[in-house]
Amino acid sequence: MKCLSSKIIVLLLLAVGLYSCKKQADDTGNAAGIVARDLNSEADLDLLRNEIGDARIVLLGEATHGTSEFYKWRAAITKRLVQEKGFTAIGVEGEWADSYRVNQFIQGPAKDSLQAVELLRQYDRWPTWMWGNTEIASLATWLNHENQGRAPAQKVGFYGLDVYCLWESAQELLPYVQSNDSLRRLAMQVYDCFHPFSADPQLYANAVAQAGASCRAEAEGLWSSVDAYTGGATARDEASFVMQQNALVVANGERYYRTAVSSYPESWNIRNRHMAQTITRLLEKNGPQ
């Protein structure tokens, strides 16, 4: 299989379906527009595969936050995109730290489905079933087996695009900065600032609303320092990229919760921009090939 470029499949919780882009005439002879297609067998996905063409990014949604049928079809589409279209990255509406452990699982030695089920128990924030479910466990197991026959550069990855769990990313960052005194000190300042709120960033948002807290300077200072330390651009080596991403989640997560106090709509824009930024970074890291 020849991979023409790095490509990413994004699993978002949005209402989408399988549609034909071909125009069909209605009873008046006018173009009726996009036409929905039934899904009865995996052969029905051929239309979708063909219309994806050479797209570098494909968004796959579902409408219910956890209905088995949506997840099964989305997994079936994902498998075909990996095997037939050269996609090597999957981005999910989940947290970076939790999802990176799934990434390590699927890119590691061969595992069984019971190990996948146990791994997904780490998704312990609401809604726990969004990624901690049997359909995702089956997909993770399949991806792990699929990767066994692939060269390191062609292994499929699994990445979280979301921004909520800044506390977990602050913790995950610490091992990556131990060899640099300045970064370690900055990371500990962030950790100490958020520590009174423990694993509940909403408590932080409430404290900001009462003008009793702000970790903005610490979070933004850490990100800018990590970015400068790693070259001021998206890192290509794995360790530096992960260090960058955890620092970015801390900075954008702090911004999200702080902004939600005064403007909930704008906080969602911050979240969505972070997702788009993470997708761009993943494509830059993997490179054109």
C-alpha positions in Angstrom: 0.0 0.0 0.0 1.4 3.4 -1.0 0.6 6.3 1.3 0.5 9.5 -0.8 0.4 11.8 2.2 -0.2 11.8 6.0 -4.0 11.5 6.5 -6.2 11.7 9.6 -9.6 10.3 10.4 -11.5 12.5 13.0 -14.1 10.8 15.1 -16.4 13.6 16.3 -19.8 13.4 18.0 -21.7 15.1 15.3 -24.8 14.1 13.3 -23.7 12.8 9.9 -24.8 10.1 7.5 -23.8 8.5 4.3 -24.8 10.7 1.4 -24.3 10.8 -2.4 -23.1 14.1 -3.8 -24.6 13.3 -7.1 -27.7 15.3 -8.1 -30.9 13.6 -8.8 -34.0 15.1 -10.4 -37.2 15.4 -8.3 -40.8 15.0 -9.8 -40.5 18.5 -11.3 -37.3 17.7 -13.1 -35.3 20.0 -10.9 -32.1 18.8 -9.2 -33.1 17.3 -5.8 -29.7 17.7 -4.2 -27.9 15.4 -1.9 -29.5 12.0 -1.5 -29.3 9.8 1.6 -28.3 6.1 1.1 -29.2 3.2 3.3 -26.4 1.2 5.0 -27.2 -2.5 4.9 -23.8 -4.1 4.3 -20.2 -3.0 4.2 -20.4 -3.0 0.4 -22.6 0.1 0.8 -19.6 2.0 2.0 -18.0 1.8 -1.5 -19.8 5.0 -2.4 -18.3 6.8 0.6 -14.9 5.5 -0.1 -15.0 6.7 -3.7 -16.3 10.1 -2.8 -13.6 10.6 -0.2 -11.1 10.5 -3.1 -7.7 11.9 -2.0 -9.0 13.9 1.0 -6.4 14.2 3.7 -8.9 14.7 6.5 -12.2 12.8 6.9 -14.7 13.7 9.7 -16.8 10.8 11.0 -19.6 11.7 13.4 -22.5 10.1 15.2 -25.6 11.6 16.7 -26.1 10.0 20.1 -23.0 10.0 22.3 -23.0 6.2 22.5 -25.4 4.2 20.3 -23.8 0.9 19.3 -24.9 1.0 15.6 -23.2 4.4 15.0 -20.0 3.2 16.6 -19.9 0.0 14.6 -20.4 1.7 11.2 -17.9 4.3 12.1 -15.4 1.6 13.0 -16.2 -0.2 9.7 -15.5 3.0 7.7 -12.3 3.6 9.7 -10.9 0.2 9.0 -11.5 0.6 5.3 -9.9 4.0 5.2 -6.9 2.6 7.0 -6.5 -0.5 4.7 -7.7 1.0 1.4 -6.9 4.7 1.5 -3.7 5.0 3.5 -4.9 6.8 6.6 -2.5 6.5 9.5 -4.0 8.8 12.2 -7.3 8.8 14.1 -8.3 11.8 16.1 -11.1 11.6 18.6 -13.2 14.0 20.6 -11.4 12.8 23.7 -8.6 13.9 26.0 -5.0 14.0 24.9 -3.5 12.2 27.9 -6.1 9.4 28.0 -6.1 8.9 24.3 -2.3 8.8 24.1 -2.3 5.8 26.3 -4.6 4.1 23.7 -2.1 5.2 21.1 0.7 3.5 22.9 -1.5 0.4 23.3 -2.3 0.1 19.6 1.3 0.8 18.5 2.8 -1.6 21.0 3.1 -5.4 21.1 0.1 -7.6 20.3 -2.6 -7.4 22.8 -6.0 -9.1 23.3 -9.5 -7.7 23.6 -9.6 -8.1 27.4 -6.5 -5.9 27.7 -8.2 -3.3 25.5 -11.3 -3.3 27.7 -9.2 -2.7 30.8 -7.3 0.0 29.0 -10.5 2.0 28.2 -11.5 2.1 31.8 -9.2 5.1 32.1 -11.8 7.2 30.3 -13.4 8.1 33.6 -14.8 11.6 33.0 -18.4 12.2 31.8 -19.5 10.6 29.6 -17.5 7.6 30.5 -19.1 5.4 27.7 -18.1 7.8 24.9 -14.8 6.0 24.4 -14.9 3.4 27.1 -17.2 0.9 25.3 -17.0 -2.5 23.6 -17.1 -1.1 20.1 -14.0 1.1 20.7 -12.3 -1.8 22.5 -12.9 -3.9 19.4 -11.5 -1.2 17.2 -8.5 -0.7 19.4 -7.8 -4.4 19.3 -8.1 -4.5 15.5 -5.7 -1.5 15.2 -3.2 -3.2 17.5 -3.2 -6.3 15.3 -3.1 -4.2 12.1 -0.1 -2.4 13.3 1.9 -5.6 14.0 2.7 -5.9 10.3 3.6 -2.3 9.7 6.8 -0.4 9.7 7.1 2.2 12.6 6.5 5.1 10.3 3.3 3.5 8.9 1.7 2.5 12.2 -1.8 3.9 12.8 -2.0 6.3 15.7 -4.9 7.3 18.0 -5.0 10.8 19.4 -7.3 12.9 21.6 -8.2 16.4 20.3 -10.0 17.8 23.3 -9.0 20.4 25.9 -10.9 19.6 29.1 -8.4 17.5 31.1 -5.7 20.1 31.7 -5.0 18.6 35.1 -4.1 15.2 33.6 -1.9 16.9 30.9 -0.1 18.9 33.6 0.7 15.6 35.4 1.7 13.8 32.1 4.1 16.7 31.3 6.2 16.3 34.4 8.3 13.3 33.3 9.2 15.0 30.0 10.8 18.1 31.7 12.8 16.5 34.5 16.1 17.0 32.7 15.6 20.8 32.3 15.6 22.8 35.6 13.8 25.8 34.1 11.0 23.8 32.5 10.7 21.6 35.6 10.3 24.7 37.8 7.6 26.1 35.4 5.8 22.8 35.3 5.7 22.6 39.0 4.4 26.2 39.3 1.5 25.1 37.0 0.9 22.0 39.0 0.9 23.8 42.3 -1.4 26.5 41.0 -4.0 24.0 39.8 -3.5 21.7 42.8 -6.1 23.2 45.0 -8.7 22.4 42.4 -7.4 18.8 42.0 -8.9 17.0 39.0 -11.9 19.3 38.7 -11.2 22.2 36.4 -14.8 23.4 37.0 -13.7 24.3 40.5 -11.0 26.4 39.0 -13.6 28.2 36.7 -15.7 28.9 39.8 -12.8 30.4 41.6 -11.9 32.6 38.6 -15.5 33.8 38.6 -15.1 34.9 42.2 -11.8 36.6 41.4 -10.1 34.2 43.7 -7.8 32.5 41.3 -5.9 32.7 38.1 -3.3 30.3 36.6 -3.2 32.1 33.3 0.4 33.4 33.6 1.7 30.0 34.7 -0.1 28.1 32.0 0.8 30.5 29.2 4.4 30.8 30.4 4.8 27.0 30.4 3.5 26.6 26.9 5.7 29.4 25.5 8.8 28.0 27.2 8.2 24.5 26.0 7.5 25.8 22.5 10.8 27.8 22.5 12.7 24.8 24.1 11.5 22.5 21.3 12.4 24.8 18.5 9.3 27.0 18.1 7.6 24.7 15.6 5.8 21.4 15.6 8.2 18.8 16.8 8.8 15.8 14.6 10.2 13.5 17.3 7.7 11.7 19.5 8.9 12.8 22.9 9.1 16.5 22.0 5.7 16.4 20.3 4.0 14.8 23.3 5.7 17.4 25.6 4.4 20.2 23.4 0.9 18.8 23.2 0.5 18.4 27.0 1.7 22.0 27.5 -0.7 23.2 24.8 -3.6 21.4 26.5 -2.7 23.1 29.8 -2.6 26.6 28.1 -5.7 26.2 26.0 -7.6 24.3 28.8 -6.9 27.1 31.2 -8.1 29.6 28.6 -11.2 27.6 28.0 -12.3 27.4 31.6 -11.3 31.0 32.4 -13.3 32.3 29.3 -16.3 30.2 30.1 -16.9 32.4 33.1 -17.6 35.5 31.0 -18.5 34.0 27.6 -19.6 30.4 27.2 -19.9 30.7 23.4 -16.3 32.0 23.1 -15.1 29.2 25.3 -16.4 26.7 22.7 -14.6 28.6 20.0 -11.4 28.2 22.0 -12.1 24.5 22.3 -12.8 24.1 18.6 -9.7 26.1 17.6 -7.6 23.8 19.9 -9.0 20.7 18.0 -8.2 22.3 14.7 -4.7 23.2 15.9 -4.1 19.7 17.1 -5.1 18.2 13.8 -2.8 20.6 12.0 0.0 19.7 14.4 -0.5 15.9 13.8 -0.3 16.4 10.0 2.8 18.5 10.4 4.5 16.0 12.7 3.8 13.1 10.3 4.9 15.0 7.3 3.8 14.9 3.7 4.6 11.2 3.4 
